[in-house]
Amino acid sequence: MASMAPTTTTVATTTMPTTTPTTPAPTTVTAAVGIPTDILTACSGASPTKYCATLPASCDGPSDCNYIYTHTSNSTHIDVELFGRTTAGQGWVGIGYSLNNRMIASDVFACDVDVAGTVNVKNMHTSAMGYSIQTDSGSVTNFVTKLSGVQASGQLYCKLSRPIDTGAPTTDDYDLSNNFTLLFPRRVNGNAAASALLAGIHTTRPTVSANQVSASSRGRYMPPTAATSAAFTGTTAAPATAVPTSIVDGCTGTNATKFCVMLPNGCSGTAECNYIYTQRRIGTDIEVELFGVVNSGGQGWVAIAYSQDQEMGNDDVLACDVDVAGVVNAKNLHNVGRSNSLDNGRADNNITKLEGTRTGNKIYCRFRRPLNTGLPTSDDYDLTQSFYQLYGRRTNGAAPANAALAGIHTSIPTISSSKQSAASTGIGTATSKNREIVKAHGIMMVLAWVFAAAVGVFVAAWMKKARVTEPGQTAHWFVVHRFLMVTVWLLTCVAFIIIFVDVGRFTNYKTHGALGIVTFILAFIQPFIALARCAPDDDNRWIFNAVHRTVGILAKIIGGIAIYFGIKAYEGLGFNIEEGAINAWIVFMVFEGVFGFGMLIYTMVAKPGEIEVRSDMELKSKAGEAGDAAEKPLTLAADYKLRRVVFLLHALETAATAIAICVFIGTANN
């Protein structure tokens, strides 16, 4: 290619997340014959004419560098030099131009050594769906011209030229006049045919440039280095970089250029807020910033959903999350019902990430997307129109870069007070969905299983002989037991129905939901089992007793446990429920064990027996005038006074804990 006179341009320094594999200090050797020793000469100084990157950062050229990338350009072409240490006569060295700081959907140049020992230059790309390398329109030599190629003594060098804009689809080649993040990969062994793809993947995780670069960039970039090197395992975390404090600039005043939402309402900036969303229209694009507080490990996601109503479902979703490698990714998704899905099979479809950072428990990203992507509304909405906005985040979990978000939101998304379009500016406010039905569900279940069921079972177990029942009367214990268990049945059925009507689906809190459904089924069938009972003196009465007691005890135990997970579900839904609710539940369970096992052990050890008493009818008759019919004795537990005291204490304890939990639920805010 003819000599060029490129324009000198200072390299941009926009902060981007970086991946910092460690690079061993190379052994100093003499550059192989044919490899220019002055490859880095034009990269520095007041007027550099090249852009250069080296590994390690402080190396000076082929004699002590493991990897070198340089480029220079004129108005139509870019010339690239690649150098790398490899096994003699094997390996490859490459450069990737990326929109997303990832290998996915990158434009790739490389030079490798084929089986004949010849150095070849190749123009390729990585797939949008994963990490596989692919040819450009079926040919690795498409649009690329080899200017030189040398391999000797474990050193590999090539120089190539390619049009800055080949005119090919972006699925093959990018227009390199635009800005891209650079990936610096190499492999130290293997051979491939001249017309074939590269021989295997990189042997160390590629370093990623901290700034975006275009063909016109000049100067020397020095990637971070460390002491040792390891093969890429897919779990190396990117270092945290600063979350910008200027995110809310431009949101206020008569000349506001952004629309901003900061939560909780009234907070100001990243120091006070746990969620921030900003948008501004730039030509035919919308530029979005998302900020969120996640867990201490920097995992989780923050998202904005554009909805035609105020409910989740059939929404256009933009999000940033932290992947399994610790990199912040921007994603374009949509909700199908309550599930989050990829747009057209890709998380990065029609989205360009500009920044992505995480610091401690805070993540931030900035990206652009066309207002109208041209995709069906089942994927993307036309954001020139107005939509309700749903603001959600999750404080844990990680997903692969090209996957939907990891799990559901850990708090109930808040909703914009009114519809907004891409042209909106100023400060917006958000409201939470009315969750009174969720509270009512919890309160009814607590009254049913912490109070009514607990007392009803206690009465049936221990109070049968605590009071005299006159002939012809229904036993007092049974009247109380039946009333309480009918109350349990009614409260459980109503609570079960209203939560399904409100939520419209099985809960995302699967443990609570599963336990609740089992409890409901057991409670629902119990009165029908009771209606089918046989007479007390029937030979098969023992079967009814065994089934009825087993179902009742199981329902009581499972229902009590479901209450605990229900309280935890309130926390997950974003309710500021007091820790006292869990403490009250613990008190309830402890005392249930104390009263239940205490009475069981007492009766087994003390064996209090029964005493015979005369009926009230006989006591009212005159002395000596009672007939034989009035002489029939009635029995009463010998310790009936103790049982009545214990019953009173148990009823007071269950009532107190049930009321306490209900108050905590009723006063919880979200």
C-alpha positions as CSV (number, residue, x, y, z in Angstrom):
1,M,0.0,0.0,0.0
2,A,1.2,3.5,-0.8
3,S,2.7,5.7,1.9
4,M,0.0,7.7,3.8
5,A,-0.1,11.0,5.7
6,P,-2.6,10.3,8.4
7,T,-4.1,13.1,10.5
8,T,-2.7,13.3,14.1
9,T,-5.4,12.7,16.7
10,T,-5.2,12.5,20.4
11,V,-6.6,9.2,21.8
12,A,-10.0,9.5,23.6
13,T,-9.9,8.6,27.3
14,T,-13.6,7.7,28.0
15,T,-13.6,5.4,31.0
16,M,-14.6,1.8,30.1
17,P,-14.5,-1.4,32.1
18,T,-11.3,-3.3,31.5
19,T,-10.3,-6.9,31.7
20,T,-6.8,-7.3,33.2
21,P,-5.3,-10.7,32.5
22,T,-1.8,-11.0,33.9
23,T,1.1,-11.1,31.5
24,P,4.5,-12.6,32.3
25,A,7.6,-10.5,31.7
26,P,9.1,-11.8,28.5
27,T,12.7,-12.9,28.1
28,T,14.7,-10.3,26.1
29,V,15.7,-11.7,22.7
30,T,16.9,-10.3,19.4
31,A,14.1,-9.5,17.0
32,A,13.9,-12.0,14.2
33,V,15.2,-11.0,10.8
34,G,12.5,-9.1,8.8
35,I,10.6,-7.9,11.9
36,P,11.0,-4.1,12.2
37,T,12.8,-3.2,15.4
38,D,11.3,0.4,15.3
39,I,7.7,-0.7,15.2
40,L,6.9,1.6,18.2
41,T,8.9,4.6,17.2
42,A,6.1,6.6,15.7
43,C,3.7,5.9,18.6
44,S,4.8,8.6,21.1
45,G,6.0,12.1,21.2
46,A,4.2,15.4,20.5
47,S,2.9,14.3,17.1
48,P,2.5,10.5,17.0
49,T,1.6,9.0,13.6
50,K,0.6,5.6,14.9
51,Y,-1.7,4.1,17.5
52,C,0.2,1.4,19.4
53,A,-0.6,-1.1,22.2
54,T,1.9,-3.4,23.9
55,L,1.9,-6.3,26.3
56,P,3.5,-5.9,28.8
57,A,2.7,-2.2,29.0
58,S,6.3,-1.1,29.6
59,C,8.0,-3.2,26.9
60,D,9.9,-1.4,24.1
61,G,9.5,-3.6,21.0
62,P,9.8,-7.1,19.6
63,S,12.9,-7.8,21.7
64,D,10.9,-7.7,25.0
65,C,7.2,-7.6,24.1
66,N,4.8,-10.5,24.1
67,Y,2.2,-8.7,21.9
68,I,2.2,-5.5,19.8
69,Y,-0.6,-3.9,17.8
70,T,-0.2,-0.8,15.7
71,H,-2.3,1.0,13.2
72,T,-2.2,4.1,11.0
73,S,-4.6,5.3,8.3
74,N,-5.4,7.6,5.5
75,S,-8.8,8.7,4.3
76,T,-9.7,5.2,2.9
77,H,-7.5,2.5,4.4
78,I,-6.1,1.3,7.7
79,D,-2.7,-0.4,7.9
80,V,-2.3,-2.8,10.9
81,E,0.8,-4.4,12.3
82,L,0.6,-7.4,14.6
83,F,3.4,-9.0,16.6
84,G,3.3,-11.9,19.1
85,R,5.5,-14.5,20.8
86,T,4.4,-18.0,19.8
87,T,5.8,-21.5,19.5
88,A,8.3,-21.6,16.6
89,G,6.3,-22.0,13.3
90,Q,2.9,-22.1,15.0
91,G,0.2,-19.9,16.6
92,W,-1.5,-16.7,15.7
93,V,-1.9,-13.1,16.9
94,G,-5.0,-11.0,16.3
95,I,-6.9,-7.8,17.0
96,G,-10.7,-7.5,17.7
97,Y,-12.8,-4.4,17.3
98,S,-15.7,-4.7,19.7
99,L,-18.9,-2.7,20.4
100,N,-19.5,-4.3,23.7
101,N,-16.1,-5.0,25.4
102,R,-16.7,-8.7,24.6
103,M,-15.6,-11.1,21.9
104,I,-19.2,-11.4,20.8
105,A,-19.9,-9.7,17.4
106,S,-16.3,-8.3,16.9
107,D,-14.5,-7.5,13.7
108,V,-11.2,-9.4,13.7
109,F,-7.9,-9.2,11.9
110,A,-5.2,-11.8,12.5
111,C,-2.0,-13.3,11.2
112,D,-1.2,-16.9,11.6
113,V,1.3,-19.6,10.4
114,D,-0.1,-22.3,8.2
115,V,1.0,-25.9,8.0
116,A,3.6,-24.9,5.3
117,G,5.1,-22.3,7.6
118,T,3.8,-19.3,5.6
119,V,2.4,-16.3,7.5
120,N,-1.1,-15.4,6.3
121,V,-3.3,-12.4,7.1
122,K,-7.0,-12.9,7.7
123,N,-10.2,-10.8,8.0
124,M,-12.9,-12.5,10.0
125,H,-15.6,-11.8,12.6
126,T,-17.0,-13.5,15.7
127,S,-20.6,-14.5,15.8
128,A,-23.3,-12.5,17.5
129,M,-24.6,-15.5,19.3
130,G,-21.4,-16.7,20.9
131,Y,-17.7,-16.9,20.8
132,S,-17.1,-18.7,17.5
133,I,-14.9,-17.2,14.8
134,Q,-16.4,-17.0,11.3
135,T,-15.3,-16.0,7.8
136,D,-16.3,-12.8,6.2
137,S,-18.7,-13.8,3.3
138,G,-17.0,-17.2,3.1
139,S,-13.4,-16.0,2.7
140,V,-10.8,-15.1,5.3
141,T,-8.9,-12.9,2.8
142,N,-11.9,-10.7,1.9
143,F,-10.8,-7.0,1.6
144,V,-7.5,-7.6,3.3
145,T,-4.1,-7.3,1.7
146,K,-0.9,-8.7,3.2
147,L,2.0,-6.2,3.1
148,S,4.5,-8.4,4.9
149,G,4.7,-11.5,7.1
150,V,7.6,-13.0,9.1
151,Q,7.9,-15.9,11.5
152,A,11.1,-17.1,13.1
153,S,12.6,-18.0,16.5
154,G,9.1,-18.1,18.1
155,Q,8.2,-14.6,16.9
156,L,5.3,-13.9,14.5
157,Y,4.8,-10.6,12.7
158,C,2.6,-9.3,9.9
159,K,1.4,-6.1,8.3
160,L,-1.9,-5.8,6.5
161,S,-4.1,-3.2,4.9
162,R,-7.9,-3.1,4.7
163,P,-10.4,-0.4,3.6
164,I,-11.7,1.4,6.7
165,D,-15.2,0.9,5.4
166,T,-15.5,-2.2,3.2
167,G,-19.1,-1.6,2.4
168,A,-19.9,-5.1,3.7
169,P,-22.7,-5.7,6.2
170,T,-21.8,-5.0,9.9
171,T,-22.2,-8.7,10.5
172,D,-18.9,-9.1,8.5
173,D,-17.0,-5.8,8.8
174,Y,-17.3,-2.6,10.8
175,D,-16.7,0.9,9.6
176,L,-13.5,1.5,11.5
177,S,-13.9,5.3,11.4
178,N,-16.2,4.7,14.3
179,N,-15.0,4.1,17.9
180,F,-14.5,0.6,19.2
181,T,-13.0,-1.2,22.2
182,L,-9.9,-3.2,21.2
183,L,-9.3,-6.8,22.2
184,F,-5.7,-8.1,22.1
185,P,-5.6,-11.9,21.7
186,R,-3.0,-14.5,20.7
187,R,-2.4,-18.2,20.6
188,V,1.0,-19.7,21.0
189,N,0.6,-22.9,19.1
190,G,-1.4,-24.7,16.3
191,N,-1.5,-24.3,12.5
192,A,-4.4,-23.7,10.1
193,A,-4.6,-23.8,6.3
194,A,-4.2,-20.5,4.5
195,S,-7.9,-20.4,3.6
196,A,-9.2,-21.7,7.0
197,L,-10.1,-20.1,10.3
198,L,-7.7,-19.7,13.1
199,A,-6.3,-22.8,14.8
200,G,-8.1,-22.8,18.2
201,I,-8.9,-20.1,20.7
202,H,-6.6,-17.7,22.4
203,T,-4.3,-19.3,25.0
204,T,-4.7,-16.4,27.5
205,R,-7.7,-14.2,28.1
206,P,-7.5,-11.2,25.8
207,T,-6.8,-7.8,27.3
208,V,-9.4,-5.2,26.6
209,S,-8.6,-1.5,26.0
210,A,-9.8,0.9,28.6
211,N,-10.7,3.5,26.0
212,Q,-12.5,3.4,22.6
213,V,-10.4,3.8,19.5
214,S,-11.0,4.6,15.9
215,A,-8.8,4.4,12.8
216,S,-7.8,8.0,13.2
217,S,-6.6,7.5,16.8
218,R,-2.9,8.0,17.5
219,G,-0.6,7.6,20.5
220,R,0.5,4.7,22.7
221,Y,-2.0,2.8,24.9
222,M,-0.5,0.9,27.8
223,P,-2.8,-1.8,29.1
224,P,-2.6,-2.7,32.7
225,T,-0.3,-5.5,33.7
226,A,0.2,-7.9,36.6
227,A,2.6,-10.5,37.8
228,T,1.4,-13.8,36.5
229,S,-0.6,-15.3,33.6
230,A,-3.3,-17.9,33.5
231,A,-5.4,-19.5,30.8
232,F,-8.9,-18.0,30.5
233,T,-11.5,-20.0,32.5
234,G,-14.5,-17.8,32.0
235,T,-14.6,-16.5,35.5
236,T,-11.9,-13.8,35.6
237,A,-13.5,-10.6,37.0
238,A,-13.0,-7.1,35.5
239,P,-11.7,-4.5,38.0
240,A,-14.1,-1.9,39.3
241,T,-13.9,1.5,37.9
242,A,-15.5,4.7,39.1
243,V,-19.3,5.3,38.6
244,P,-19.7,8.8,37.2
245,T,-21.1,11.4,39.6
246,S,-22.4,13.6,36.8
247,I,-25.1,11.2,35.8
248,V,-27.9,13.6,36.8
249,D,-26.4,16.7,35.1
250,G,-28.8,18.2,32.6
251,C,-31.9,16.9,34.4
252,T,-33.1,20.2,35.8
253,G,-33.7,23.8,34.8
254,T,-35.5,25.5,31.9
255,N,-32.8,24.1,29.5
256,A,-32.9,20.5,30.7
257,T,-31.6,18.0,28.2
258,K,-32.4,14.8,30.0
259,F,-35.4,13.1,31.6
260,C,-34.3,11.6,34.9
261,V,-35.8,9.4,37.6
262,M,-34.0,9.0,40.9
263,L,-35.3,6.5,43.5
264,P,-36.3,6.7,46.2
265,N,-38.1,9.9,45.2
266,G,-36.3,12.9,46.4
267,C,-32.8,11.4,46.5
268,S,-30.0,13.2,44.7
269,G,-27.2,11.4,42.8
270,T,-25.3,8.2,43.2
271,A,-24.4,8.8,46.8
272,E,-28.0,8.8,48.0
273,C,-30.1,6.9,45.3
274,N,-30.3,3.2,44.9
275,Y,-31.7,3.5,41.3
276,I,-31.2,6.2,38.6
277,Y,-32.5,6.3,35.1
278,T,-31.8,9.0,32.6
279,Q,-32.7,9.4,28.9
280,R,-32.1,11.9,26.1
281,R,-32.9,11.9,22.5
282,I,-29.9,12.2,20.1
283,G,-31.2,12.4,16.5
284,T,-32.8,9.1,15.7
285,D,-31.3,7.4,18.8
286,I,-32.2,7.4,22.5
287,E,-29.2,7.5,24.9
288,V,-29.9,5.8,28.3
289,E,-28.0,5.8,31.6
290,L,-28.8,3.2,34.3
291,F,-27.4,3.2,37.8
292,G,-28.2,0.8,40.6
293,V,-27.1,-0.4,44.0
294,V,-26.6,-4.2,44.0
295,N,-24.8,-6.6,46.3
296,S,-21.4,-6.2,47.8
297,G,-19.9,-8.4,45.1
298,G,-21.1,-6.1,42.3
299,Q,-23.6,-8.6,41.0
300,G,-27.1,-7.9,39.9
301,W,-28.9,-5.8,37.2
302,V,-30.7,-2.5,36.8
303,A,-33.4,-2.0,34.1
304,I,-36.0,0.2,32.5
305,A,-39.1,-1.3,30.9
306,Y,-41.4,0.7,28.5
307,S,-45.0,-0.5,28.9
308,Q,-48.3,0.3,27.4
309,D,-49.9,-0.2,30.8
310,Q,-48.7,-0.2,34.4
311,E,-48.2,-3.9,34.6
312,M,-45.3,-6.1,33.7
313,G,-45.9,-8.0,30.5
314,N,-45.3,-7.3,26.8
315,D,-42.7,-4.6,27.6
316,D,-39.6,-3.3,25.8
317,V,-36.7,-3.6,28.2
318,L,-33.3,-2.0,28.4
319,A,-30.9,-3.1,31.1
320,C,-27.3,-3.3,32.3
321,D,-26.0,-6.3,34.3
322,V,-22.8,-7.9,35.5
323,D,-21.9,-11.1,33.7
324,V,-20.1,-14.1,35.1
325,A,-16.8,-12.6,34.1
326,G,-17.6,-9.4,36.1
327,V,-18.1,-7.2,33.0
328,V,-21.0,-4.7,32.8
329,N,-23.1,-5.4,29.7
330,A,-25.9,-3.4,28.1
331,K,-28.9,-5.4,26.9
332,N,-31.9,-4.9,24.7
333,L,-34.7,-7.3,25.8
334,H,-38.4,-7.7,26.1
335,N,-40.9,-9.2,28.5
336,V,-43.2,-12.0,27.3
337,G,-45.8,-12.1,30.0
338,R,-43.7,-12.3,33.2
339,S,-40.6,-13.8,31.5
340,N,-37.6,-11.8,30.2
341,S,-36.4,-12.8,26.7
342,L,-33.8,-11.9,24.1
343,D,-34.7,-9.7,21.1
344,N,-34.3,-11.8,18.0
345,G,-32.1,-14.2,19.9
346,R,-29.5,-11.6,20.9
347,A,-29.0,-9.5,24.1
348,D,-27.0,-6.8,22.2
349,N,-29.4,-6.4,19.3
350,N,-29.6,-2.8,18.1
351,I,-27.8,-1.5,21.2
352,T,-24.4,0.2,21.4
353,K,-22.7,0.3,24.8
354,L,-20.8,3.5,25.5
355,E,-19.8,2.9,29.1
356,G,-20.1,0.2,31.7
357,T,-18.6,0.4,35.1
358,R,-19.0,-1.1,38.6
359,T,-17.5,0.0,41.9
360,G,-18.2,-2.1,45.0
361,N,-22.0,-2.5,45.2
362,K,-22.8,0.0,42.4
363,I,-23.2,-0.6,38.7
364,Y,-23.6,1.9,35.9
365,C,-23.9,1.8,32.1
366,R,-24.6,4.2,29.3
367,F,-25.7,3.1,25.8
368,R,-27.7,4.0,22.7
369,R,-30.4,2.4,20.7
370,P,-32.4,3.5,17.7
371,L,-35.8,4.9,18.7
372,N,-37.3,2.7,16.1
373,T,-35.3,-0.4,15.4
374,G,-37.6,-1.7,12.7
375,L,-38.2,-4.9,14.7
376,P,-41.8,-6.1,15.4
377,T,-43.4,-4.6,18.5
378,S,-43.1,-8.0,20.1
379,D,-39.3,-7.2,20.4
380,D,-39.0,-3.4,20.4
381,Y,-41.4,-0.5,20.7
382,D,-41.0,2.8,18.7
383,L,-39.8,5.0,21.6
384,T,-40.9,8.2,19.8
385,Q,-44.3,7.2,21.3
386,S,-45.2,7.6,25.0
387,F,-45.1,4.7,27.4
388,Y,-45.3,4.1,31.1
389,Q,-41.9,3.3,32.5
390,L,-41.2,0.5,35.0
391,Y,-38.0,0.9,37.1
392,G,-36.6,-2.4,38.3
393,R,-33.4,-3.9,39.7
394,R,-32.0,-7.1,41.2
395,T,-29.3,-7.1,43.9
396,N,-27.7,-10.4,43.1
397,G,-27.0,-13.0,40.4
398,A,-25.0,-13.0,37.2
399,A,-25.8,-14.1,33.6
400,P,-23.7,-14.7,30.5
401,A,-23.2,-11.7,28.3
402,N,-25.6,-13.0,25.6
403,A,-28.4,-14.1,27.9
404,A,-31.5,-12.7,29.5
405,L,-31.3,-11.2,32.9
406,A,-30.4,-13.4,35.9
407,G,-33.7,-13.9,37.9
408,I,-36.5,-11.5,38.7
409,H,-36.3,-8.1,40.4
410,T,-35.7,-8.3,44.1
411,S,-38.1,-5.5,44.9
412,I,-41.4,-4.5,43.2
413,P,-40.6,-2.2,40.3
414,T,-41.9,1.3,40.7
415,I,-43.9,2.9,37.9
416,S,-43.7,6.4,36.3
417,S,-46.5,8.7,37.4
418,S,-47.4,9.3,33.8
419,K,-46.4,8.2,30.3
420,Q,-43.1,9.5,28.9
421,S,-41.5,9.6,25.4
422,A,-37.9,9.9,24.3
423,A,-38.5,13.7,24.0
424,S,-39.4,14.1,27.7
425,T,-37.0,16.2,29.9
426,G,-36.8,17.1,33.6
427,I,-37.2,15.2,36.8
428,G,-39.8,12.3,36.8
429,T,-41.4,10.7,39.8
430,A,-42.5,7.1,40.4
431,T,-45.1,5.4,42.4
432,S,-45.5,1.9,43.7
433,K,-48.3,-0.4,42.8
434,N,-51.0,-0.7,45.4
435,R,-50.2,-3.8,47.3
436,E,-53.0,-3.8,49.8
437,I,-54.3,-7.2,48.5
438,V,-50.9,-8.7,49.2
439,K,-51.1,-7.4,52.7
440,A,-54.6,-8.7,53.1
441,H,-53.5,-12.1,52.0
442,G,-50.8,-12.2,54.6
443,I,-52.9,-10.9,57.4
444,M,-55.7,-13.5,56.7
445,M,-53.2,-16.4,56.6
446,V,-51.6,-15.3,59.8
447,L,-54.9,-15.1,61.6
448,A,-55.8,-18.5,60.2
449,W,-52.6,-20.4,61.0
450,V,-50.9,-18.6,63.8
451,F,-54.1,-18.1,65.8
452,A,-57.2,-20.0,64.8
453,A,-55.5,-23.3,63.7
454,A,-53.1,-23.3,66.6
455,V,-55.9,-22.8,69.2
456,G,-58.3,-25.2,67.4
457,V,-55.8,-28.0,67.3
458,F,-54.8,-27.4,71.0
459,V,-58.5,-27.6,72.0
460,A,-59.0,-30.9,70.2
461,A,-55.8,-32.4,71.6
462,W,-56.0,-31.4,75.3
463,M,-59.3,-29.9,76.3
464,K,-61.8,-32.7,75.7
465,K,-62.1,-33.5,79.5
466,A,-61.5,-30.0,80.8
467,R,-65.2,-29.2,81.1
468,V,-68.4,-31.3,81.8
469,T,-70.8,-31.9,78.9
470,E,-74.4,-32.5,79.9
471,P,-76.2,-35.4,78.3
472,G,-77.7,-34.3,75.0
473,Q,-75.3,-31.4,74.6
474,T,-72.5,-31.1,72.0
475,A,-69.2,-31.3,73.7
476,H,-67.8,-27.8,74.5
477,W,-64.4,-28.6,73.1
478,F,-65.9,-29.7,69.8
479,V,-68.0,-26.5,69.5
480,V,-64.8,-24.4,69.9
481,H,-62.8,-26.7,67.6
482,R,-65.4,-26.6,64.9
483,F,-65.8,-22.9,65.0
484,L,-62.0,-22.2,64.8
485,M,-61.4,-24.7,62.0
486,V,-64.3,-23.4,59.9
487,T,-62.7,-19.9,60.4
488,V,-59.3,-21.4,59.3
489,W,-61.0,-22.9,56.2
490,L,-62.8,-19.6,55.2
491,L,-59.7,-17.4,55.8
492,T,-57.4,-19.7,53.9
493,C,-59.8,-20.0,50.9
494,V,-60.3,-16.3,50.6
495,A,-56.6,-15.5,51.0
496,F,-55.7,-18.1,48.4
497,I,-58.2,-16.7,45.9
498,I,-57.4,-13.0,46.2
499,I,-53.6,-13.5,45.8
500,F,-54.1,-15.5,42.6
501,V,-56.5,-12.9,41.3
502,D,-54.1,-10.1,42.2
503,V,-50.8,-11.7,40.9
504,G,-52.4,-13.7,38.1
505,R,-49.9,-16.5,38.2
506,F,-47.8,-18.8,40.4
507,T,-45.6,-16.8,42.7
508,N,-41.9,-16.2,41.9
509,Y,-41.3,-17.0,45.6
510,K,-41.5,-20.7,44.9
511,T,-40.9,-22.0,48.4
512,H,-43.7,-19.9,49.9
513,G,-46.0,-20.6,47.0
514,A,-45.4,-24.4,47.1
515,L,-45.9,-24.6,50.8
516,G,-49.0,-22.4,50.6
517,I,-50.6,-24.6,47.9
518,V,-50.0,-27.7,50.0
519,T,-51.4,-26.0,53.0
520,F,-54.5,-24.9,51.1
521,I,-55.2,-28.4,49.7
522,L,-54.9,-30.0,53.1
523,A,-57.1,-27.3,54.7
524,F,-59.7,-27.5,51.9
525,I,-60.2,-31.3,52.2
526,Q,-60.3,-31.4,56.0
527,P,-63.9,-30.4,56.6
528,F,-65.1,-32.9,54.0
529,I,-63.1,-35.6,55.8
530,A,-64.9,-34.5,59.0
531,L,-68.3,-34.8,57.3
532,A,-67.6,-38.3,56.3
533,R,-66.8,-39.5,59.9
534,C,-68.5,-42.5,61.3
535,A,-70.2,-42.8,64.7
536,P,-67.9,-42.7,67.8
537,D,-68.6,-46.3,68.7
538,D,-68.1,-47.6,65.1
539,D,-65.3,-50.2,64.7
540,N,-63.7,-48.1,61.9
541,R,-63.7,-44.9,63.8
542,W,-59.9,-45.2,64.4
543,I,-59.4,-44.8,60.6
544,F,-61.2,-41.5,60.6
545,N,-59.3,-40.3,63.7
546,A,-55.9,-41.2,62.1
547,V,-56.6,-39.5,58.8
548,H,-58.2,-36.4,60.3
549,R,-55.5,-35.9,62.8
550,T,-52.7,-36.5,60.3
551,V,-54.1,-34.1,57.8
552,G,-54.7,-31.5,60.5
553,I,-51.3,-31.7,62.0
554,L,-49.5,-31.6,58.6
555,A,-51.5,-28.6,57.5
556,K,-50.7,-26.8,60.8
557,I,-47.0,-27.5,60.5
558,I,-46.7,-26.7,56.8
559,G,-48.9,-23.6,57.2
560,G,-46.6,-22.3,60.0
561,I,-43.5,-22.7,57.9
562,A,-45.3,-21.1,54.9
563,I,-45.9,-18.0,57.1
564,Y,-42.1,-17.6,57.6
565,F,-41.4,-17.7,53.9
566,G,-44.3,-15.4,53.3
567,I,-42.7,-12.8,55.6
568,K,-39.4,-13.2,53.7
569,A,-41.4,-12.8,50.4
570,Y,-42.6,-9.4,51.7
571,E,-39.0,-8.4,52.1
572,G,-38.2,-9.6,48.6
573,L,-41.1,-7.6,47.2
574,G,-39.7,-4.4,48.6
575,F,-41.8,-4.0,51.7
576,N,-39.9,-2.4,54.6
577,I,-41.3,-5.0,57.0
578,E,-39.8,-4.9,60.4
579,E,-37.5,-7.6,61.7
580,G,-40.0,-7.9,64.5
581,A,-42.3,-9.9,62.2
582,I,-39.7,-12.7,62.0
583,N,-39.0,-12.5,65.7
584,A,-42.8,-12.8,66.5
585,W,-42.9,-15.9,64.2
586,I,-40.0,-17.4,66.1
587,V,-41.7,-16.8,69.4
588,F,-44.9,-18.4,68.0
589,M,-43.0,-21.6,66.8
590,V,-41.0,-21.9,70.1
591,F,-44.1,-21.6,72.2
592,E,-46.1,-24.1,70.0
593,G,-43.3,-26.6,70.7
594,V,-43.3,-25.8,74.4
595,F,-47.1,-26.1,74.8
596,G,-47.5,-29.1,72.5
597,F,-44.6,-31.3,73.7
598,G,-45.0,-30.0,77.2
599,M,-48.5,-31.3,77.4
600,L,-47.6,-34.5,75.7
601,I,-44.8,-35.3,78.1
602,Y,-46.8,-34.2,81.1
603,T,-49.7,-36.5,80.3
604,M,-47.4,-39.4,79.6
605,V,-45.5,-39.0,82.9
606,A,-48.1,-37.7,85.3
607,K,-51.0,-39.8,83.9
608,P,-53.5,-37.6,85.7
609,G,-56.5,-39.8,85.0
610,E,-60.2,-38.8,85.3
611,I,-62.6,-38.2,88.1
612,E,-66.3,-38.8,88.2
613,V,-68.6,-35.9,88.7
614,R,-72.4,-35.6,88.9
615,S,-74.2,-33.5,86.3
616,D,-75.3,-30.0,87.0
617,M,-78.9,-31.3,86.7
618,E,-78.4,-33.6,89.6
619,L,-76.7,-30.9,91.7
620,K,-79.8,-28.7,91.2
621,S,-82.2,-31.4,92.5
622,K,-83.0,-31.9,96.1
623,A,-80.7,-34.0,98.1
624,G,-81.8,-37.7,98.1
625,E,-84.6,-37.1,95.6
626,A,-82.6,-37.8,92.4
627,G,-83.7,-40.8,90.5
628,D,-81.6,-43.5,89.1
629,A,-81.4,-41.7,85.7
630,A,-79.8,-38.7,87.4
631,E,-77.3,-41.0,89.0
632,K,-75.3,-41.5,85.8
633,P,-71.7,-40.2,86.5
634,L,-69.8,-37.8,84.1
635,T,-66.1,-37.8,83.9
636,L,-63.7,-34.9,84.0
637,A,-59.9,-34.7,83.8
638,A,-58.4,-34.8,87.2
639,D,-56.2,-31.9,86.3
640,Y,-59.0,-29.9,84.5
641,K,-58.0,-26.7,86.3
642,L,-54.4,-26.9,85.1
643,R,-55.6,-27.6,81.5
644,R,-57.9,-24.5,81.6
645,V,-54.9,-22.3,82.8
646,V,-52.6,-23.8,80.1
647,F,-55.3,-23.3,77.4
648,L,-55.8,-19.6,78.5
649,L,-52.0,-19.0,78.3
650,H,-51.7,-20.7,74.9
651,A,-54.6,-18.7,73.5
652,L,-53.1,-15.4,74.8
653,E,-49.7,-16.3,73.3
654,T,-51.0,-17.2,69.9
655,A,-53.3,-14.1,69.8
656,A,-50.4,-11.8,70.8
657,T,-48.0,-13.2,68.2
658,A,-50.7,-13.2,65.5
659,I,-51.6,-9.6,66.2
660,A,-48.0,-8.6,66.3
661,I,-47.2,-10.2,62.9
662,C,-50.4,-8.7,61.4
663,V,-49.4,-5.2,62.6
664,F,-46.0,-5.5,61.1
665,I,-47.5,-6.6,57.7
666,G,-50.2,-3.9,57.8
667,T,-47.8,-1.1,58.5
668,A,-45.0,-2.2,56.1
669,N,-44.3,0.3,53.3
670,N,-43.0,-0.4,49.8
